[in-house]
């Protein structure tokens, strides 16, 4: 997983092309730490279809607030620079994260009905 920070978030995520998963986590966040190995396993499984990234919100607080990250953990999907879906707190289970990933990888694209792929 590619580690994001305040210096590269805009270039990688907001100006990036394709599908990007961002794992927003924080230092001392127990649910974040519990979810991380599952997200890393999903990166191994789906890494050829989605770009997996992570942002430590403790080190990039203003950036996280600017992305409307108000609670942790948050797993978000960005498509061509736009946040299209996110799982927040208790909804960010390993199963839910994989289901969300599948929506953006099956049949080569997004499930929103658009032609963004």
N, CA, C and O atoms as CSV, one atom per row, in Angstrom:
chain,resi,resn,atom,element,x,y,z
A,1,UNK,N,N,0.852,-1.190,0.000
A,1,UNK,CA,C,0.000,0.000,0.000
A,1,UNK,C,C,0.885,1.237,0.000
A,1,UNK,O,O,1.890,1.308,0.708
A,2,UNK,N,N,0.494,2.191,-0.797
A,2,UNK,CA,C,1.245,3.432,-0.922
A,2,UNK,C,C,0.841,4.376,0.205
A,2,UNK,O,O,-0.345,4.637,0.400
A,3,UNK,N,N,1.816,4.886,0.943
A,3,UNK,CA,C,1.544,5.787,2.066
A,3,UNK,C,C,1.429,7.225,1.567
A,3,UNK,O,O,2.370,7.787,1.006
A,4,UNK,N,N,0.258,7.800,1.786
A,4,UNK,CA,C,-0.007,9.190,1.407
A,4,UNK,C,C,0.395,10.127,2.526
A,4,UNK,O,O,0.518,9.721,3.681
A,5,UNK,N,N,0.600,11.393,2.168
A,5,UNK,CA,C,0.812,12.448,3.157
A,5,UNK,C,C,0.302,13.759,2.559
A,5,UNK,O,O,-0.208,13.786,1.439
A,6,UNK,N,N,0.447,14.837,3.317
A,6,UNK,CA,C,-0.083,16.122,2.853
A,6,UNK,C,C,0.620,16.621,1.594
A,6,UNK,O,O,0.079,17.465,0.880
A,7,UNK,N,N,1.811,16.113,1.318
A,7,UNK,CA,C,2.555,16.563,0.145
A,7,UNK,C,C,2.183,15.836,-1.141
A,7,UNK,O,O,2.392,16.369,-2.231
A,8,UNK,N,N,1.636,14.628,-1.033
A,8,UNK,CA,C,1.359,13.880,-2.252
A,8,UNK,C,C,-0.120,13.512,-2.446
A,8,UNK,O,O,-0.477,12.969,-3.491
A,9,UNK,N,N,-0.979,13.794,-1.471
A,9,UNK,CA,C,-2.385,13.406,-1.551
A,9,UNK,C,C,-3.067,13.990,-2.790
A,9,UNK,O,O,-3.750,13.276,-3.524
A,10,UNK,N,N,-2.881,15.266,-3.011
A,10,UNK,CA,C,-3.547,15.911,-4.153
A,10,UNK,C,C,-3.115,15.276,-5.472
A,10,UNK,O,O,-3.950,14.949,-6.316
A,11,UNK,N,N,-1.822,15.107,-5.641
A,11,UNK,CA,C,-1.303,14.555,-6.894
A,11,UNK,C,C,-1.752,13.113,-7.107
A,11,UNK,O,O,-2.180,12.753,-8.204
A,12,UNK,N,N,-1.658,12.290,-6.074
A,12,UNK,CA,C,-1.962,10.871,-6.212
A,12,UNK,C,C,-3.465,10.604,-6.261
A,12,UNK,O,O,-3.924,9.816,-7.088
A,13,UNK,N,N,-4.241,11.257,-5.377
A,13,UNK,CA,C,-5.661,10.932,-5.245
A,13,UNK,C,C,-6.546,11.901,-6.020
A,13,UNK,O,O,-7.348,11.470,-6.849
A,14,UNK,N,N,-6.420,13.180,-5.772
A,14,UNK,CA,C,-7.331,14.152,-6.367
A,14,UNK,C,C,-7.049,14.424,-7.841
A,14,UNK,O,O,-7.949,14.810,-8.586
A,15,UNK,N,N,-5.811,14.224,-8.259
A,15,UNK,CA,C,-5.466,14.373,-9.668
A,15,UNK,C,C,-5.204,13.023,-10.323
A,15,UNK,O,O,-4.867,12.950,-11.505
A,16,UNK,N,N,-5.361,11.964,-9.550
A,16,UNK,CA,C,-5.099,10.621,-10.055
A,16,UNK,C,C,-6.195,10.145,-10.985
A,16,UNK,O,O,-7.331,10.617,-10.940
A,17,UNK,N,N,-5.826,9.206,-11.821
A,17,UNK,CA,C,-6.779,8.606,-12.746
A,17,UNK,C,C,-7.092,7.195,-12.276
A,17,UNK,O,O,-6.275,6.547,-11.621
A,18,UNK,N,N,-8.274,6.734,-12.617
A,18,UNK,CA,C,-8.664,5.381,-12.262
A,18,UNK,C,C,-9.252,5.316,-10.864
A,18,UNK,O,O,-9.708,6.318,-10.314
A,19,UNK,N,N,-9.232,4.121,-10.304
A,19,UNK,CA,C,-9.845,3.846,-9.014
A,19,UNK,C,C,-8.778,3.758,-7.941
A,19,UNK,O,O,-7.804,3.016,-8.070
A,20,UNK,N,N,-8.976,4.530,-6.874
A,20,UNK,CA,C,-8.011,4.585,-5.778
A,20,UNK,C,C,-8.753,4.363,-4.467
A,20,UNK,O,O,-9.737,5.045,-4.184
A,21,UNK,N,N,-8.287,3.420,-3.675
A,21,UNK,CA,C,-8.811,3.207,-2.332
A,21,UNK,C,C,-7.902,3.933,-1.356
A,21,UNK,O,O,-6.679,3.806,-1.421
A,22,UNK,N,N,-8.506,4.697,-0.447
A,22,UNK,CA,C,-7.735,5.371,0.596
A,22,UNK,C,C,-8.199,4.843,1.945
A,22,UNK,O,O,-9.381,4.913,2.283
A,23,UNK,N,N,-7.256,4.316,2.704
A,23,UNK,CA,C,-7.487,3.869,4.073
A,23,UNK,C,C,-7.087,5.035,4.978
A,23,UNK,O,O,-5.900,5.268,5.208
A,24,UNK,N,N,-8.074,5.760,5.487
A,24,UNK,CA,C,-7.822,6.852,6.423
A,24,UNK,C,C,-7.742,6.237,7.817
A,24,UNK,O,O,-8.709,5.642,8.292
A,25,UNK,N,N,-6.596,6.381,8.468
A,25,UNK,CA,C,-6.396,5.797,9.788
A,25,UNK,C,C,-5.692,6.800,10.687
A,25,UNK,O,O,-5.212,7.838,10.229
A,26,UNK,N,N,-5.638,6.476,11.965
A,26,UNK,CA,C,-4.971,7.372,12.904
A,26,UNK,C,C,-4.139,6.607,13.915
A,26,UNK,O,O,-4.421,5.449,14.224
A,27,UNK,N,N,-3.114,7.266,14.424
A,27,UNK,CA,C,-2.307,6.685,15.490
A,27,UNK,C,C,-3.199,6.435,16.701
A,27,UNK,O,O,-3.974,7.310,17.090
A,28,UNK,N,N,-3.100,5.274,17.288
A,28,UNK,CA,C,-3.870,4.970,18.484
A,28,UNK,C,C,-5.307,4.560,18.217
A,28,UNK,O,O,-6.057,4.328,19.165
A,29,UNK,N,N,-5.712,4.465,16.970
A,29,UNK,CA,C,-7.073,4.043,16.616
A,29,UNK,C,C,-7.093,2.515,16.569
A,29,UNK,O,O,-6.581,1.907,15.629
A,30,UNK,N,N,-7.687,1.907,17.589
A,30,UNK,CA,C,-7.719,0.448,17.690
A,30,UNK,C,C,-8.494,-0.184,16.527
A,30,UNK,O,O,-8.007,-1.149,15.938
A,31,UNK,N,N,-9.691,0.329,16.171
A,31,UNK,CA,C,-10.386,-0.259,15.017
A,31,UNK,C,C,-9.584,-0.133,13.721
A,31,UNK,O,O,-9.645,-1.017,12.867
A,32,UNK,N,N,-8.837,0.955,13.571
A,32,UNK,CA,C,-7.996,1.138,12.377
A,32,UNK,C,C,-6.919,0.054,12.324
A,32,UNK,O,O,-6.675,-0.547,11.277
A,33,UNK,N,N,-6.285,-0.183,13.466
A,33,UNK,CA,C,-5.231,-1.198,13.536
A,33,UNK,C,C,-5.786,-2.594,13.269
A,33,UNK,O,O,-5.116,-3.422,12.651
A,34,UNK,N,N,-6.998,-2.854,13.729
A,34,UNK,CA,C,-7.620,-4.164,13.502
A,34,UNK,C,C,-7.982,-4.356,12.027
A,34,UNK,O,O,-7.906,-5.471,11.511
A,35,UNK,N,N,-8.371,-3.285,11.355
A,35,UNK,CA,C,-8.783,-3.365,9.957
A,35,UNK,C,C,-7.595,-3.436,8.997
A,35,UNK,O,O,-7.700,-4.030,7.924
A,36,UNK,N,N,-6.480,-2.839,9.375
A,36,UNK,CA,C,-5.322,-2.700,8.484
A,36,UNK,C,C,-4.856,-4.016,7.848
A,36,UNK,O,O,-4.637,-4.038,6.637
A,37,UNK,N,N,-4.691,-5.122,8.605
A,37,UNK,CA,C,-4.236,-6.357,7.948
A,37,UNK,C,C,-5.230,-6.873,6.903
A,37,UNK,O,O,-4.829,-7.481,5.911
A,38,UNK,N,N,-6.502,-6.636,7.123
A,38,UNK,CA,C,-7.519,-7.054,6.157
A,38,UNK,C,C,-7.407,-6.232,4.875
A,38,UNK,O,O,-7.511,-6.770,3.772
A,39,UNK,N,N,-7.193,-4.925,5.030
A,39,UNK,CA,C,-7.042,-4.060,3.854
A,39,UNK,C,C,-5.769,-4.429,3.090
A,39,UNK,O,O,-5.755,-4.431,1.859
A,40,UNK,N,N,-4.710,-4.737,3.823
A,40,UNK,CA,C,-3.466,-5.148,3.173
A,40,UNK,C,C,-3.659,-6.458,2.393
A,40,UNK,O,O,-3.107,-6.618,1.305
A,41,UNK,N,N,-4.435,-7.384,2.947
A,41,UNK,CA,C,-4.722,-8.638,2.245
A,41,UNK,C,C,-5.547,-8.372,0.985
A,41,UNK,O,O,-5.334,-9.001,-0.052
A,42,UNK,N,N,-6.488,-7.436,1.087
A,42,UNK,CA,C,-7.290,-7.061,-0.085
A,42,UNK,C,C,-6.415,-6.391,-1.143
A,42,UNK,O,O,-6.654,-6.549,-2.340
A,43,UNK,N,N,-5.412,-5.650,-0.707
A,43,UNK,CA,C,-4.481,-5.020,-1.654
A,43,UNK,C,C,-3.725,-6.091,-2.435
A,43,UNK,O,O,-3.471,-5.934,-3.629
A,44,UNK,N,N,-3.371,-7.172,-1.760
A,44,UNK,CA,C,-2.699,-8.279,-2.455
A,44,UNK,C,C,-3.641,-8.910,-3.479
A,44,UNK,O,O,-3.224,-9.274,-4.578
A,45,UNK,N,N,-4.901,-9.033,-3.109
A,45,UNK,CA,C,-5.892,-9.704,-3.951
A,45,UNK,C,C,-6.350,-8.846,-5.129
A,45,UNK,O,O,-6.520,-9.353,-6.238
A,46,UNK,N,N,-6.553,-7.534,-4.890
A,46,UNK,CA,C,-7.137,-6.656,-5.903
A,46,UNK,C,C,-6.187,-5.556,-6.384
A,46,UNK,O,O,-6.599,-4.667,-7.129
A,47,UNK,N,N,-4.944,-5.608,-5.971
A,47,UNK,CA,C,-3.989,-4.540,-6.271
A,47,UNK,C,C,-3.731,-4.293,-7.743
A,47,UNK,O,O,-3.221,-3.235,-8.112
A,48,UNK,N,N,-4.076,-5.255,-8.594
A,48,UNK,CA,C,-3.895,-5.046,-10.029
A,48,UNK,C,C,-5.079,-4.302,-10.648
A,48,UNK,O,O,-5.040,-3.930,-11.820
A,49,UNK,N,N,-6.143,-4.086,-9.843
A,49,UNK,CA,C,-7.348,-3.423,-10.355
A,49,UNK,C,C,-7.631,-2.078,-9.696
A,49,UNK,O,O,-8.259,-1.204,-10.293
A,50,UNK,N,N,-7.165,-1.923,-8.467
A,50,UNK,CA,C,-7.372,-0.683,-7.704
A,50,UNK,C,C,-6.045,-0.296,-7.072
A,50,UNK,O,O,-5.293,-1.154,-6.610
A,51,UNK,N,N,-5.766,0.987,-7.054
A,51,UNK,CA,C,-4.564,1.494,-6.395
A,51,UNK,C,C,-4.874,1.656,-4.910
A,51,UNK,O,O,-5.752,2.439,-4.548
A,52,UNK,N,N,-4.179,0.938,-4.056
A,52,UNK,CA,C,-4.405,0.969,-2.610
A,52,UNK,C,C,-3.453,1.953,-1.955
A,52,UNK,O,O,-2.239,1.893,-2.154
A,53,UNK,N,N,-4.024,2.865,-1.166
A,53,UNK,CA,C,-3.230,3.877,-0.475
A,53,UNK,C,C,-3.722,4.005,0.966
A,53,UNK,O,O,-4.791,3.506,1.317
A,54,UNK,N,N,-2.924,4.679,1.791
A,54,UNK,CA,C,-3.296,4.906,3.188
A,54,UNK,C,C,-2.830,6.296,3.603
A,54,UNK,O,O,-1.781,6.770,3.166
A,55,UNK,N,N,-3.629,6.944,4.456
A,55,UNK,CA,C,-3.279,8.269,4.967
A,55,UNK,C,C,-3.411,8.275,6.480
A,55,UNK,O,O,-4.478,7.984,7.021
A,56,UNK,N,N,-2.323,8.607,7.158
A,56,UNK,CA,C,-2.334,8.746,8.608
A,56,UNK,C,C,-2.923,10.116,8.939
A,56,UNK,O,O,-2.275,11.143,8.741
A,57,UNK,N,N,-4.154,10.119,9.442
A,57,UNK,CA,C,-4.848,11.381,9.705
A,57,UNK,C,C,-4.278,12.105,10.920
A,57,UNK,O,O,-4.504,13.304,11.086
A,58,UNK,N,N,-3.548,11.397,11.761
A,58,UNK,CA,C,-2.901,12.052,12.896
A,58,UNK,C,C,-1.829,13.016,12.397
A,58,UNK,O,O,-1.620,14.081,12.978
A,59,UNK,N,N,-1.163,12.639,11.331
A,59,UNK,CA,C,-0.094,13.463,10.761
A,59,UNK,C,C,-0.616,14.443,9.712
A,59,UNK,O,O,0.093,15.373,9.327
A,60,UNK,N,N,-1.843,14.243,9.251
A,60,UNK,CA,C,-2.410,15.100,8.199
A,60,UNK,C,C,-3.836,15.489,8.573
A,60,UNK,O,O,-4.770,15.278,7.800
A,61,UNK,N,N,-3.990,16.047,9.741
A,61,UNK,CA,C,-5.315,16.362,10.301
A,61,UNK,C,C,-6.118,17.317,9.415
A,61,UNK,O,O,-7.287,17.058,9.133
A,62,UNK,N,N,-5.512,18.404,8.980
A,62,UNK,CA,C,-6.233,19.384,8.154
A,62,UNK,C,C,-6.669,18.782,6.825
A,62,UNK,O,O,-7.771,19.043,6.343
A,63,UNK,N,N,-5.807,17.986,6.250
A,63,UNK,CA,C,-6.137,17.310,5.000
A,63,UNK,C,C,-7.336,16.386,5.206
A,63,UNK,O,O,-8.257,16.372,4.389
A,64,UNK,N,N,-7.329,15.620,6.288
A,64,UNK,CA,C,-8.444,14.709,6.585
A,64,UNK,C,C,-9.745,15.487,6.781
A,64,UNK,O,O,-10.788,15.088,6.262
A,65,UNK,N,N,-9.693,16.564,7.509
A,65,UNK,CA,C,-10.890,17.383,7.715
A,65,UNK,C,C,-11.384,17.942,6.382
A,65,UNK,O,O,-12.589,17.994,6.134
A,66,UNK,N,N,-10.454,18.357,5.531
A,66,UNK,CA,C,-10.816,18.851,4.205
A,66,UNK,C,C,-11.507,17.793,3.356
A,66,UNK,O,O,-12.287,18.126,2.463
A,67,UNK,N,N,-11.229,16.527,3.626
A,67,UNK,CA,C,-11.881,15.423,2.927
A,67,UNK,C,C,-13.114,14.928,3.689
A,67,UNK,O,O,-13.693,13.895,3.353
A,68,UNK,N,N,-13.503,15.682,4.720
A,68,UNK,CA,C,-14.680,15.377,5.548
A,68,UNK,C,C,-14.555,14.059,6.288
A,68,UNK,O,O,-15.525,13.317,6.442
A,69,UNK,N,N,-13.339,13.781,6.742
A,69,UNK,CA,C,-13.092,12.594,7.556
A,69,UNK,C,C,-13.212,13.035,9.009
A,69,UNK,O,O,-12.320,13.695,9.543
A,70,UNK,N,N,-14.301,12.673,9.631
A,70,UNK,CA,C,-14.593,13.150,10.983
A,70,UNK,C,C,-14.561,12.041,12.019
A,70,UNK,O,O,-14.624,12.322,13.216
A,71,UNK,N,N,-14.466,10.812,11.602
A,71,UNK,CA,C,-14.367,9.672,12.503
A,71,UNK,C,C,-13.559,8.599,11.808
A,71,UNK,O,O,-13.443,8.601,10.582
A,72,UNK,N,N,-12.998,7.681,12.579
A,72,UNK,CA,C,-12.142,6.641,12.009
A,72,UNK,C,C,-12.612,5.271,12.453
A,72,UNK,O,O,-13.257,5.142,13.493
A,73,UNK,N,N,-12.299,4.252,11.680
A,73,UNK,CA,C,-11.632,4.278,10.380
A,73,UNK,C,C,-12.586,4.679,9.261
A,73,UNK,O,O,-13.807,4.595,9.392
A,74,UNK,N,N,-11.988,5.117,8.162
A,74,UNK,CA,C,-12.732,5.411,6.937
A,74,UNK,C,C,-11.977,4.763,5.782
A,74,UNK,O,O,-10.766,4.932,5.634
A,75,UNK,N,N,-12.709,4.031,4.982
A,75,UNK,CA,C,-12.179,3.482,3.735
A,75,UNK,C,C,-12.964,4.154,2.619
A,75,UNK,O,O,-14.186,4.027,2.549
A,76,UNK,N,N,-12.265,4.866,1.752
A,76,UNK,CA,C,-12.931,5.623,0.691
A,76,UNK,C,C,-12.434,5.181,-0.678
A,76,UNK,O,O,-11.275,4.804,-0.853
A,77,UNK,N,N,-13.342,5.238,-1.634
A,77,UNK,CA,C,-13.002,4.972,-3.035
A,77,UNK,C,C,-13.102,6.289,-3.793
A,77,UNK,O,O,-14.111,6.990,-3.725
A,78,UNK,N,N,-12.032,6.607,-4.516
A,78,UNK,CA,C,-11.987,7.779,-5.392
A,78,UNK,C,C,-11.892,7.275,-6.823
A,78,UNK,O,O,-11.158,6.330,-7.116
A,79,UNK,N,N,-12.644,7.918,-7.711
A,79,UNK,CA,C,-12.577,7.612,-9.138
A,79,UNK,C,C,-12.240,8.900,-9.866
A,79,UNK,O,O,-12.998,9.869,-9.822
A,80,UNK,N,N,-11.110,8.902,-10.529
A,80,UNK,CA,C,-10.673,10.066,-11.298
A,80,UNK,C,C,-10.764,11.351,-10.477
A,80,UNK,O,O,-11.232,12.380,-10.965
A,81,UNK,N,N,-10.312,11.278,-9.225
A,81,UNK,CA,C,-10.224,12.449,-8.361
A,81,UNK,C,C,-11.437,12.766,-7.519
A,81,UNK,O,O,-11.379,13.671,-6.687
A,82,UNK,N,N,-12.529,12.057,-7.705
A,82,UNK,CA,C,-13.759,12.318,-6.952
A,82,UNK,C,C,-14.042,11.170,-5.992
A,82,UNK,O,O,-13.962,10.001,-6.369
A,83,UNK,N,N,-14.373,11.511,-4.751
A,83,UNK,CA,C,-14.772,10.477,-3.798
A,83,UNK,C,C,-16.156,9.990,-4.200
A,83,UNK,O,O,-17.095,10.780,-4.293
A,84,UNK,N,N,-16.281,8.681,-4.441
A,84,UNK,CA,C,-17.546,8.127,-4.896
A,84,UNK,C,C,-18.231,7.260,-3.850
A,84,UNK,O,O,-19.436,7.024,-3.930
A,85,UNK,N,N,-17.471,6.787,-2.873
A,85,UNK,CA,C,-18.076,5.956,-1.829
A,85,UNK,C,C,-17.117,5.864,-0.658
A,85,UNK,O,O,-15.899,5.943,-0.819
A,86,UNK,N,N,-17.700,5.695,0.538
A,86,UNK,CA,C,-16.860,5.490,1.706
A,86,UNK,C,C,-17.594,4.649,2.738
A,86,UNK,O,O,-18.823,4.633,2.803
A,87,UNK,N,N,-16.808,3.958,3.534
A,87,UNK,CA,C,-17.301,3.215,4.683
A,87,UNK,C,C,-16.711,3.867,5.914
A,87,UNK,O,O,-15.509,4.125,5.972
A,88,UNK,N,N,-17.559,4.137,6.906
A,88,UNK,CA,C,-17.136,4.889,8.076
A,88,UNK,C,C,-17.370,4.084,9.346
A,88,UNK,O,O,-18.393,3.416,9.500
A,89,UNK,N,N,-16.409,4.163,10.242
A,89,UNK,CA,C,-16.480,3.565,11.578
A,89,UNK,C,C,-16.950,2.115,11.541
A,89,UNK,O,O,-16.310,1.277,10.906
A,90,UNK,N,N,-18.061,1.806,12.214
A,90,UNK,CA,C,-18.535,0.426,12.345
A,90,UNK,C,C,-18.928,-0.202,11.017
A,90,UNK,O,O,-18.993,-1.427,10.912
A,91,UNK,N,N,-19.191,0.609,10.005
A,91,UNK,CA,C,-19.539,0.075,8.688
A,91,UNK,C,C,-18.310,-0.403,7.917
A,91,UNK,O,O,-18.443,-1.095,6.907
A,92,UNK,N,N,-17.133,-0.044,8.379
A,92,UNK,CA,C,-15.887,-0.418,7.704
A,92,UNK,C,C,-15.405,-1.777,8.210
A,92,UNK,O,O,-14.360,-1.882,8.852
A,93,UNK,N,N,-16.177,-2.801,7.912
A,93,UNK,CA,C,-15.797,-4.163,8.270
A,93,UNK,C,C,-14.996,-4.763,7.117
A,93,UNK,O,O,-15.101,-4.282,5.989
A,94,UNK,N,N,-14.208,-5.785,7.368
A,94,UNK,CA,C,-13.470,-6.411,6.265
A,94,UNK,C,C,-14.385,-6.869,5.130
A,94,UNK,O,O,-14.047,-6.715,3.957
A,95,UNK,N,N,-15.531,-7.426,5.477
A,95,UNK,CA,C,-16.463,-7.899,4.463
A,95,UNK,C,C,-17.030,-6.742,3.647
A,95,UNK,O,O,-17.125,-6.827,2.422
A,96,UNK,N,N,-17.405,-5.663,4.326
A,96,UNK,CA,C,-17.968,-4.501,3.635
A,96,UNK,C,C,-16.925,-3.845,2.723
A,96,UNK,O,O,-17.252,-3.384,1.629
A,97,UNK,N,N,-15.680,-3.808,3.179
A,97,UNK,CA,C,-14.615,-3.230,2.352
A,97,UNK,C,C,-14.439,-4.058,1.086
A,97,UNK,O,O,-14.318,-3.503,-0.006
A,98,UNK,N,N,-14.423,-5.374,1.224
A,98,UNK,CA,C,-14.263,-6.213,0.037
A,98,UNK,C,C,-15.459,-6.078,-0.899
A,98,UNK,O,O,-15.289,-6.029,-2.117
A,99,UNK,N,N,-16.661,-6.020,-0.344
A,99,UNK,CA,C,-17.848,-5.832,-1.181
A,99,UNK,C,C,-17.767,-4.514,-1.950
A,99,UNK,O,O,-18.117,-4.458,-3.129
A,100,UNK,N,N,-17.309,-3.463,-1.287
A,100,UNK,CA,C,-17.182,-2.167,-1.946
A,100,UNK,C,C,-16.135,-2.250,-3.062
A,100,UNK,O,O,-16.350,-1.726,-4.155
A,101,UNK,N,N,-15.027,-2.893,-2.792
A,101,UNK,CA,C,-13.979,-3.051,-3.805
A,101,UNK,C,C,-14.524,-3.802,-5.013
A,101,UNK,O,O,-14.275,-3.414,-6.155
A,102,UNK,N,N,-15.260,-4.869,-4.765
A,102,UNK,CA,C,-15.812,-5.667,-5.865
A,102,UNK,C,C,-16.709,-4.826,-6.774
A,102,UNK,O,O,-16.722,-5.021,-7.990
A,103,UNK,N,N,-17.455,-3.895,-6.185
A,103,UNK,CA,C,-18.327,-3.037,-6.994
A,103,UNK,C,C,-17.537,-2.237,-8.015
A,103,UNK,O,O,-18.051,-1.919,-9.087
A,104,UNK,N,N,-16.299,-1.910,-7.694
A,104,UNK,CA,C,-15.494,-1.073,-8.580
A,104,UNK,C,C,-14.482,-1.865,-9.398
A,104,UNK,O,O,-13.701,-1.285,-10.151
A,105,UNK,N,N,-14.493,-3.193,-9.252
A,105,UNK,CA,C,-13.560,-4.003,-10.028
A,105,UNK,C,C,-14.261,-4.980,-10.942
A,105,UNK,O,O,-13.709,-5.340,-11.983
A,106,UNK,N,N,-15.451,-5.422,-10.596
A,106,UNK,CA,C,-16.159,-6.380,-11.439
A,106,UNK,C,C,-16.637,-5.700,-12.711
A,106,UNK,O,O,-17.065,-4.546,-12.700
A,107,UNK,N,N,-16.553,-6.431,-13.788
A,107,UNK,CA,C,-16.959,-5.932,-15.104
A,107,UNK,C,C,-16.184,-4.673,-15.493
A,107,UNK,O,O,-16.653,-3.872,-16.302
A,108,UNK,N,N,-15.008,-4.507,-14.916
A,108,UNK,CA,C,-14.144,-3.414,-15.315
A,108,UNK,C,C,-14.547,-2.047,-14.855
A,108,UNK,O,O,-14.065,-1.063,-15.418
A,109,UNK,N,N,-15.403,-1.919,-13.862
A,109,UNK,CA,C,-15.659,-0.567,-13.459
A,109,UNK,C,C,-16.675,-0.337,-12.379
A,109,UNK,O,O,-17.058,-1.234,-11.627
A,110,UNK,N,N,-17.076,0.851,-12.339
A,110,UNK,CA,C,-17.907,1.451,-11.312
A,110,UNK,C,C,-19.339,0.957,-11.400
A,110,UNK,O,O,-19.825,0.634,-12.485
A,111,UNK,N,N,-20.009,0.899,-10.273
A,111,UNK,CA,C,-21.389,0.444,-10.249
A,111,UNK,C,C,-22.390,1.586,-10.269
A,111,UNK,O,O,-23.588,1.357,-10.104
A,112,UNK,N,N,-21.925,2.802,-10.468
A,112,UNK,CA,C,-22.831,3.950,-10.368
A,112,UNK,C,C,-23.639,4.178,-11.651
A,112,UNK,O,O,-24.489,5.067,-11.698
A,113,UNK,N,N,-23.373,3.379,-12.686
A,113,UNK,CA,C,-24.145,3.536,-13.915
A,113,UNK,C,C,-23.553,4.565,-14.870
A,113,UNK,O,O,-24.096,4.793,-15.951
A,114,UNK,N,N,-22.463,5.176,-14.486
A,114,UNK,CA,C,-21.844,6.187,-15.351
A,114,UNK,C,C,-20.879,5.513,-16.323
A,114,UNK,O,O,-20.778,4.287,-16.364
A,115,UNK,N,N,-20.193,6.303,-17.079
A,115,UNK,CA,C,-19.191,5.764,-17.992
A,115,UNK,C,C,-17.805,6.229,-17.567
A,115,UNK,O,O,-16.984,6.597,-18.406
A,116,UNK,N,N,-17.548,6.211,-16.271
A,116,UNK,CA,C,-16.284,6.755,-15.761
A,116,UNK,C,C,-15.110,5.809,-15.922
A,116,UNK,O,O,-13.976,6.199,-15.642
A,117,UNK,N,N,-15.335,4.605,-16.354
A,117,UNK,CA,C,-14.223,3.666,-16.528
A,117,UNK,C,C,-13.528,3.928,-17.849
A,117,UNK,O,O,-12.563,3.242,-18.185
